[in-house]
């Protein structure tokens, strides 16, 4: 059976962050992911994972100045030292949380980027990914890159699936994989089944959301039951991250996951 992880940056936001772990477990999730852990000490996060019988599936490397609009450091020329520091900080958390995979956000190109600027970003990206993949390999962990659509994140360096495959070829690291977000792929290029099959051997993690609106996966133009069936037929045994914005209260919108052990209804309140 497919395994679904709650993205706690988007789900259960009716509660404070640390209380979302219990809410996810109450709803039937056995894994969690989120954007960043760094606002909390590793021991706090380890405690709520253990208290609720949850597996830490994924989180991102530090992204730079998020509030100022930065969306990752990996492709930013001149920020290599900061990127390397971010790798080691993420690995410190990954060890404490027993998290097997980390996502390195690529970063945003300048609005007026010309061909030379784009090439400088690409060269920096490749070099930084080689460094990060080597460091993660030493720790027995997988590095992920994710194409993100330009509607949601204008100027993001990596936005096409074929581009991600080229990056993997050029970096040449066995532990560098694609974080395949079906929502972003549909927003950027569509043809989801073909995209899934084209890069299936390179996929290290899957994420879902409905299109348009990024709400529950049973709302919108993507027919997720067919894609879930295809993943099962391909033998996918990883996690599927539920990275969507609930249209209402989180538990009320979990009917799509009943076949996978997720439950709707009013949450328990301490």
Secondary structure, 3 states (H helix, E strand, C coil): CCEEEEECCCCCCCCCHHHHHHHHHHCCCCEEECCCCCCCCHHHHHHHHHHCCCEEEEEECCCCCHHHCCCECCCCCCCHHHHHHHHHHHHHHHHHHCCCEEECCECECCCCCCHHHHHHHHHHHHHHHHHHHHHHHHCCCEEEECCCCCCCCCCECCCCHHHHHHHHHHHCCCCEEEEEEHHHHHHHCCCHHHHHHHHHHHEEEEEECCCCCCCCCCCCCCCHHHHHHHHHHHCCCCEEEECCCCCCCCHHHHHHHHHHCCCCCCCCCC
